[in-house]
Amino acid sequence: MSLFFLLLCLRSSLWLTVSSSSSSSIALPRCKDHCGQVKIPYPFGIGVNCSHDAAYEIFCNDSSDQPKPFLQSYGLEVMNIAWPGTHTRRDPQWEKDEGGQKLTVLIPAKNVCRSGGAPVEGVDFGGTPYHYSRWSNVFMVKGCSGSAVLMDQAGQILTGCASVCPNNNKAATNMNVSNCYGEGCCHSTLLPSPTTDHLVRNEDLDSQKIYFDHKAPASSDSTCTLAAALIKTDSVEKFAGRLSDTSSFPVELGWNMRYWTADTDKGNAFCFPSGAVVQCSCDLFFTGNPYLPYGCQVVPECQKCRHHCDYNWTSEEYYCKKKLWLTRPPVLGFGVGIGLVLLVIGCYWLYRLIKWRRKIKQKAKYFKRNGGLLLQQQMASRDGVVDKMTVFDVTELEKATDNFHENRLLGQGGQGKVYKGMLTDGRIVAIKKSTKVDEGQLDQFINEVVILSQVNHRNVVKLLGCCLETEVPLLVYEFIPNGTLYQHIHDATADFHVTWKMRLQIAAESAGAIAYLHSSSSIPIYHRDIKSSNILLDEKYRAKVSDFGTSRAISIEQTHVTTRVLGTYGYLDPEYFQSNQFTEKSDVYSFGVVLVELVTGKKPIFPTESGGWKSLAIEFLHQMENSRLLDTVDTRVIEEGKEEEFIAVADVARQCLNMNGKQRPTMKEVATRLEGIRWPNSKEQSSVNGKCVVTEINDSGPTGTNVFFCDDCSSSSSIEVLPLISNTQ
């Protein structure tokens, strides 16, 4: 027991000896460490040989009863020097502003009234260890009807404010202003926002200019009371009413140690080197000057401790801590319990880490399997695609759809399920969870995703991006709120009725969109699944062609694509069904079925009285051959349209349903004819320089027109073959 007590005494003696043997001075040996009431720490020093270099030299003017320190190189009076060693407790401001290294000086005031409209320049600290602190200073303006801005050396505006005075300007100017919130006085911060993070404190402000815009009645320089200055934040209230009468005012500067090699292994200090600049601070439990060898000593509160010194982070105080005997059963039990808790927590976090790493590897595996590398190559090789195509993270899409909850399901089909979701930026989107992609067709799939992302037409649902980090690809489309054309025609309720005028508009817009895909996009695109359930209606009930799950992009030279038969029964082109060769005329046939739906209001496959099923296209052609069209027109719209309109639309549908694909019109011709039916009096022809000029009112009505040129005005067919792309966005 006596041996243990002897060791404790020896330890305490060694600690006190080390702390007492270390020099308590904050300046170099044989140098003064204060001038008047201001402490002068190294690298500052009074005299040439007492400072790190000339930039830190202090001149102590002791000609008066109260000595005053001045920066020798600038002649500015020093009010206070702060450095990290002065903070024996944790100071929140130390973390905000220059690591606690601050210098308060008095800056002489300059008369802004005599500037002649030119900016008034402040003291320039460029190339020195000093810079104006953004955290500790504000820009202050005093006067009436005056506004001023603070600029840096390059002329960039940093901040500014304007002060106004009520009623009598002169009386308000001379009043005793007790605050500085805009009435006779204003101030503004130098920070971009009140919550600016620590990165901004590293942006030095070496110099500043003040530009004053005085809009008060003309006055002489002798009566001008307008003033503006960069001033220390806690001095605003003091100078609010007398800024223009003050010869100098306090400004806080940040300072750094330059061109100095710090020995971080000695002296109980730690340093943060950044190029030629170094900032140091004393370790916890130590105080002093970290820039001097062994300049950090044990804080006085800890020098008297016999066992162990500790720090209370709540009260910010040092205190002596008594040694706990771990052999006591309660302490031992508590230690074992804490150990078990830490073990459980460690095992849990290890499990989370392993699970997280597995998830990362799985996402990378899916990304590669679903063609992510091919997509990156496509995006890198196509100019501008990166701006149009977004590769979403699976976490963002899971969050947007509540982990693909069934309540978010909008619909499903042969190509996958569609969910409604909200992205982090507030956009409402439709997220399609596609079926598994054949790895042998990844090149084709990725190429089509990239191409569809570039389709930009007002009547085509926009593909916003994709996610390839899941087992099946996810495609993100813009959300169209008013459902499908199929729902409004065949599942109509009493709340809403699709009029004949709306049906004509939907037909014309859909035809224009499909014509754009066939002939006006960068590469021709065949939809391959045109049907009324793939035509969506937006908030203004405009048509939006959607669902490109089976679409194919082909080269300009190709006339068809040979594939296995895909599509929806009732809309399939019989010629395609027999030959497996899909052409643009196959899309025309499917669109013809949609036109028949719009005219008749019947489903593409409908039941017969005998209990069987009948094809709408076959039944429609039969009725047309027997001149019984009006018997098939939807009774809900027969009173809303003209007989010639029904006949004209039916004739277009009949041509689209021709069994010989070569005799069907192109989608450009279909779109032009539908526009002509919709706006029968919207085309006027005239001849200009031997060319035919066709002026056509677009689908927004008489307020907009489209102009086309052709060589022959005598034939209306020449108009129909022109591309209808003017309504693209």
Secondary structure, DSSP 8 states (H G I E B T S, - for coil): -HHHHHHHHHHHHHHHHHHHHS---SS-TTS--EETTEE--TTSEESGGGSSSGGGEEEEE-SSSS-EEEETTTTEEEEEEE-GGG-SS--HHHHHSGGG-EEEEEEE---GGGSTTS-EE----TTSSEEE-TTTEEEEEESSSEEEEEE-TT--EEEEEEEB-SS-HHHHHHS-----SSBSEEEEESSSSTT--GGGGGS-B---EEEEEE-S----TTT---EEEEEEGGGHHHHTTTSTT-SEEEEEEEE-EES----TTSTTEEEEEETTEEEEEE-TTEEE-TTSTT-EEE-HHHHT-SSEEEEETTTTEEEEE----TTSHHHHHHHHHHHHHHHHHHHHHHHHHHHHHHHHHHHHHHHHHTTHHHHHHHHHHSTTHHHH-EE--HHHHHHHTTTT-GGGEEEEETTEEEEEEE-TTS-EEEEEEE----GGGHHHHHHHHHHHHT---TTB--EEEEE-SSSS-EEEEE--TT-BHHHHHHS--TT----HHHHHHHHHHHHHHHHIIIIISSS-EE-S---GGGEEE-TT--EEE---TT-EE--TT-SEEE----S-TTT--HHHHHH-EEEHHHHHHHHHHHHHHHHH---SEEE-TTS-EEEHHHHHHHHHHTT-HHHHS-TTTTTTS-HHHHHHHHHHHHHHT-SSGGGS--HHHHHHHHHHHHSTT-EEEEEETTEEEEEEE-TT-TT-EEEEEES-SS-THHHHTS---TT--
